[in-house]
Amino acid sequence: MNSGTGPGTITPDGSPVEFYTLLPPGEEARVIAAATPPNGTVLELGSGVGRVTHPLDGFLTEDRAWARAVPA
């Protein structure tokens, strides 16, 4: 078992959960959306706090399909 420090919950691998929830989203969502073809799919494995996955929602249309235009 690893150990970590910081406020709040520490996972068994030593990751400080609250720290990761404070990190802003990066360019990952834009890169994923740009690489995914129209009507493509993305398998989200749920290995984090949603920092990358939540912004991907902005690239979906109302019917949950990938938008064709990816913002720069």
QUIKA-V906202 format. One record per pair of residues at least 24 apart in sequence whose C-alpha atoms are under 10 Angstrom apart, sorted by the first residue. I is the first residue (numbers start at 1). J is the second residue. If there is no record, write none. Layout:
BEGIN
i=I j=J
i=I j=J
END
This chain:
BEGIN
i=17 j=48
i=17 j=49
i=18 j=49
i=20 j=48
i=20 j=49
i=20 j=50
i=20 j=51
i=21 j=48
i=21 j=49
i=21 j=50
i=21 j=51
i=22 j=49
i=22 j=51
i=23 j=49
i=23 j=51
i=24 j=51
i=24 j=52
i=25 j=50
i=25 j=51
i=25 j=52
i=25 j=53
i=25 j=54
i=25 j=55
i=26 j=51
i=26 j=52
i=26 j=55
i=27 j=52
i=27 j=55
i=27 j=72
i=28 j=52
i=28 j=53
i=28 j=55
i=28 j=56
i=29 j=53
i=29 j=54
i=29 j=55
i=29 j=56
i=29 j=57
i=29 j=58
i=29 j=59
i=30 j=55
i=30 j=56
i=30 j=58
i=30 j=59
i=30 j=70
i=30 j=71
i=30 j=72
i=31 j=56
i=31 j=70
i=31 j=72
i=32 j=56
i=32 j=59
i=32 j=70
i=33 j=57
i=33 j=58
i=33 j=59
i=33 j=60
i=33 j=66
i=33 j=67
i=33 j=68
i=33 j=69
i=33 j=70
i=33 j=71
i=34 j=59
i=34 j=66
i=34 j=67
i=34 j=68
i=34 j=69
i=34 j=70
i=34 j=71
i=34 j=72
i=35 j=70
i=36 j=66
i=36 j=68
i=37 j=66
i=37 j=67
i=37 j=68
i=38 j=65
i=38 j=66
i=38 j=67
i=38 j=68
i=38 j=69
i=39 j=64
i=39 j=65
i=39 j=66
i=39 j=67
i=39 j=68
i=40 j=65
i=40 j=66
i=41 j=65
i=41 j=66
END
